[in-house]
Amino acid sequence: MKILVFGHSGQVATELRALDGDDIQIIALARADADLTDPAACAAAINGHAPDAVINAAAYTAVDKAESDAETAQIVNADAPAAMAQTCAARDIPFVSISTDYVFSGAGDMPWTTVDPTDPQGVYGRTKRDGEVVIVKTGGRYAVLRTSWVVSAHGNNFAKTMLRLGVEREALTIVADQIGGPTGAAEIARACITIAKTLVSEPEKSGIYHFSGAPDTNWADFARVIFDAANTPCAVTDIPSADYPTPAKRPLNSRLDCTATEAAFGISRPDWRQSLTHILTQLDFPKD
C-alpha cells in the first residue's frame, strides 16, 4: 500500500516515515515537495504520486503566532486540506487528516465527543475547524482524527522542553488547570495507518474521530511524571493559566472521548506513560 504523507520532519510525519516497510510504502513530502501555502500544489502532488491513501500530518501549529498570521494559518489548515480532500475524493482513495482539541471551547470537565458542537477560541482552532468542515462536505473516504498534547523524541514538544529545563533549573512553575491526554506521535502514526487501511474496504466508516493518550492529566502532573522517569530532581509548583498569559487562549478542558474510534477501528487509547518510556529511551534518559 502506497501512502502519501503531507509533512516530513514534524512529529507525526517522522513517525510515519519510520513505518515504511514491506507492506507499506511511505512517501513523505517536505515543503519543497508540496508547499501547503499552495493548495493547487498539494492536489498536483496527489495526482502525480497516485497513492493508495493520503495522510495529512502537516499543519500550521504555531498557536500563538497564528493570532497575528491568520491568513497563512487559514490556507495551511483549511484551504490545503480542502484541496487534498477534493483530490482524494475524485480518485476514490482514503484521506486521513489530523486535527486538534482546539476546535472546542475548552469549557466544562466532560470529555468532548465527536458530535459535540465546536467553538474554537483562537485562530489556530478556528482554521483547523474550517478544515474539518470542508473535508466532511467533500465526502469521499475520509477520517478527521482529533488529538491532543502530542509528544515524541522529535521536534518541539512539552516532554522535550521539560527534559531540557529540568536539568537547567531546580524548580519550575507549571500550569495545572488545563486537563488533557498526552499522546505519543508514534501511536498517532500507527492509528492513521490503521484508519487508512480500514477505509479502503469500509468507506462507510468515514467520519470524525478522537484519539488521545490515557489517563487524562494536567501539565504540572505530567511534568512530575517526566522528571521522575528521567531521574531529574526538579520541583514543580502548580499555577493557574491566568498566571501564564499567552497570545492564544489555551483550552482548560482538552479531554477527548475516544470510544467511537475504538468501536470503528479497534484502536484503544494508548497509555501515555508507556509512550513516555519509549521517548526517554530514544533520548537516552535517564542520564547517569
C-alpha atoms as one frame of an Amber mdcrd trajectory, in Angstrom:
protein
   0.000   0.000   0.000   1.483   3.327  -1.074   0.652   6.156   1.331   1.415
   9.768   0.547   2.110  11.858   3.653   1.985  15.632   3.756   4.672  16.551
   6.244   8.217  15.252   6.601  10.031  16.425   9.711   7.087  17.035  12.051
   6.439  14.722  14.973   3.781  12.507  13.395   5.307  12.630   9.908   8.638
  11.470  11.327   6.928   8.509  12.993   5.030   7.727   9.794   8.294   7.602
   7.863   9.556   5.084  10.406   6.669   2.769   9.439   7.862   2.422   5.850
   8.279  -1.291   5.191   7.412  -4.297   3.078   3.644  -3.852   3.054   3.549
  -0.057   3.431   5.412   2.427   1.282   5.536   5.866   2.884   6.205   8.863
   0.652   6.621  11.897   2.912   6.527  15.321   1.302   8.598  18.178   2.666
   7.721  21.801   1.972   9.964  21.771  -1.117   7.888  18.897  -2.482   4.460
  20.377  -1.733   4.075  23.813  -0.172   0.902  23.889   1.939   0.515  27.581
   1.215  -0.188  26.481  -2.371  -3.259  24.201  -2.264  -3.022  23.532  -6.004
   0.463  22.106  -5.485  -0.934  19.733  -2.869  -3.555  18.477  -5.309  -0.919
  18.084  -8.009   1.299  16.056  -5.679  -1.509  13.586  -5.040  -2.237  13.194
  -8.735   1.459  12.906  -9.530   2.234  10.201  -6.977  -1.059   8.307  -7.453
  -1.055   6.840  -3.919  -3.462   4.325  -2.404  -4.160   6.708   0.515  -3.169
  10.149   1.770  -2.391  11.249   5.332  -2.176  14.947   6.149   0.274  15.213
   9.034   1.235  18.821   8.287  -0.349  21.946   9.744   0.218  25.483  10.931
   0.700  24.605  14.595   2.319  27.798  15.931  -0.705  28.537  18.094   0.398
  31.964  19.335   1.873  33.127  16.028  -1.376  32.228  14.269  -3.117  35.041
  16.135  -1.156  37.551  14.038  -0.833  35.401  10.901  -4.401  34.261  10.369
  -4.245  34.343   6.572  -1.407  31.833   6.356  -2.950  29.631   9.027  -6.218
  29.586   7.071  -4.505  28.493   3.874  -2.414  25.774   5.533  -5.038  24.439
   7.953  -8.173  24.784   5.815  -7.557  25.538   2.140  -4.771  22.990   1.622
  -6.646  20.116   3.343  -9.686  21.057   1.229  -7.651  20.603  -1.951  -6.278
  17.310  -0.648  -9.729  16.013   0.288 -11.240  17.002  -3.056  -8.445  15.292
  -4.971  -8.685  12.128  -2.862 -12.460  12.035  -3.310 -12.046  12.334  -7.078
  -9.565   9.445  -7.027 -11.735   7.476  -4.545  -8.875   6.917  -2.088  -8.819
   7.355   1.716  -7.823  10.717   3.149  -6.840  10.945   6.828  -6.248  14.398
   8.288  -5.027  15.117  11.812  -6.934  17.760  13.766  -6.959  19.074  17.311
  -8.779  19.532  20.599  -8.517  23.288  19.985 -11.677  23.115  17.856 -13.626
  23.027  21.148 -14.224  25.819  23.645 -12.308  24.116  26.455 -15.198  24.638
  28.861 -16.548  22.133  31.391 -14.959  18.937  32.611 -16.548  16.221  30.460
 -14.674  14.566  27.579 -15.589  16.052  24.219 -17.449  13.675  21.906 -17.212
  13.695  18.132 -20.724  15.159  17.860 -20.265  17.982  20.368 -20.509  21.453
  18.791 -17.191  23.106  18.025 -16.374  26.530  19.417 -12.715  27.392  18.827
 -11.338  30.252  20.905  -8.453  31.286  18.661  -7.163  31.397  15.099  -5.440
  28.012  15.245  -8.559  26.211  16.438 -10.811  28.116  14.051  -8.704  27.332
  10.991  -8.449  23.662  11.942 -12.233  23.574  12.416 -12.699  25.168   8.999
 -10.525  22.455   7.526 -12.641  19.778   9.166 -15.860  21.271   7.789 -14.688
  21.281   4.188 -13.270  17.744   4.437 -16.620  16.454   5.662 -18.507  18.347
   2.945 -16.216  16.965   0.263 -17.226  13.427   1.186 -15.282  10.505  -0.181
 -13.347   8.117   2.038 -12.113  10.341   4.857 -11.281  10.495   8.527 -10.579
  13.567  10.621  -8.579  12.446  13.643  -8.593  14.949  16.501  -5.794  14.512
  19.002  -4.111  16.439  21.810  -0.827  17.169  23.580   1.422  15.442  21.045
   4.809  14.308  22.340   7.742  12.436  20.847  11.524  12.340  20.716  11.372
  14.644  17.684  10.736  18.331  17.129   9.451  20.667  19.811   7.017  19.440
  22.436   6.285  19.626  26.155   8.160  16.465  27.109  11.380  17.578  25.437
  11.062  21.071  26.877  10.674  19.663  30.384  13.675  17.389  29.958  15.769
  20.372  28.897  14.551  22.732  31.603  14.682  20.038  34.260  18.464  19.781
  34.037  18.869  23.553  33.834  16.700  24.557  36.796  15.965  23.303  40.266
  12.286  24.287  40.185   9.570  25.224  37.694   6.078  26.700  37.888   3.706
  24.869  35.544   0.044  25.283  34.655  -2.192  22.794  36.462  -5.730  23.755
  35.423  -5.515  22.530  31.813  -6.584  18.880  31.560  -5.960  16.576  28.610
  -4.421  13.392  27.328  -0.751  13.411  26.273  -0.464  11.453  23.031   2.622
   9.837  21.544   3.266  10.748  17.902   4.205   7.130  17.220   0.784   5.993
  18.408  -0.925   8.643  16.266   1.032   7.473  13.223   0.001   3.851  13.731
  -3.608   4.908  14.249  -3.567   6.857  10.977  -2.257   3.814   9.092  -4.909
   1.551  10.603  -7.665   4.005   9.721  -6.414   4.480   6.162  -6.257   0.722
   5.603  -9.745   0.253   7.004 -11.259   2.957   4.810 -10.062   1.126   1.699
 -12.561  -1.669   2.285 -15.010   0.077   4.623 -15.658   3.597   3.312 -18.827
   3.764   5.395 -16.595   4.337   8.432 -15.672   7.776   7.136 -16.149  10.468
   9.777 -14.644  12.474  12.618 -12.795  10.590  15.357 -10.874  11.293  18.555
  -7.582   9.799  19.700  -5.632  10.792  22.809  -3.484   9.156  25.437  -4.743
   7.971  28.810  -5.163   8.706  31.626  -6.114  12.367  31.422  -3.814  14.600
  33.439  -2.668  18.215  33.777   0.553  19.803  32.601   2.063  20.081  36.093
   1.434  16.443  36.951   2.647  15.398  33.513   5.884  17.262  34.198   6.269
  15.496  37.536   5.987  12.105  35.845   8.528  13.169  33.223  11.035  14.311
  35.857  10.531  11.162  37.916  11.002   8.881  34.897  14.112  10.796  33.847
  15.571  10.843  37.389  15.592  14.637  37.250  15.192  16.320  40.686  13.254
  19.365  39.517  10.473  20.620  41.812   7.134  21.610  40.265   4.788  24.260
  41.637   1.221  24.388  40.293  -0.054  27.661  38.850  -3.317  28.623  37.099
  -3.394  29.516  33.400  -4.091  33.112  34.394  -0.548  33.310  35.759   0.940
  32.277  32.402  -0.736  34.513  29.784  -0.238  33.730  26.092  -1.444  35.455
  22.896  -3.734  32.498  22.153  -6.100  31.129  24.772  -5.405  27.523  25.769
  -8.370  25.200  26.406  -8.793  24.226  30.045 -10.649  21.051  29.080  -8.927
  19.011  26.358 -10.405  15.673  27.394 -11.451  13.640  24.331 -13.998  10.831
  24.235 -12.316   8.193  22.060 -14.962   5.471  22.209 -16.056   5.941  18.588
 -12.505   5.346  17.386 -12.207   2.113  19.305 -15.602   0.923  18.086 -14.865
   1.644  14.426 -11.193   0.696  14.169 -10.338  -1.312  17.284  -7.883   1.381
  18.389  -7.893   1.965  22.148  -6.422   4.946  23.971  -2.685   4.385  24.450
  -1.126   4.716  27.897   0.997   7.858  27.604   3.285   6.612  30.379   4.378
   3.806  28.067   4.808   6.316  25.249   6.958   8.426  27.570   9.158   5.447
  28.429   9.820   4.884  24.727  10.558   8.574  24.171  13.020   8.666  27.082
  14.798   5.616  25.685  15.162   7.318  22.312  16.565  10.411  24.021  18.909
   8.365  26.220  17.225   9.197  29.532  17.643   8.788  32.399  21.176  10.086
  32.319  23.791   8.542  34.577
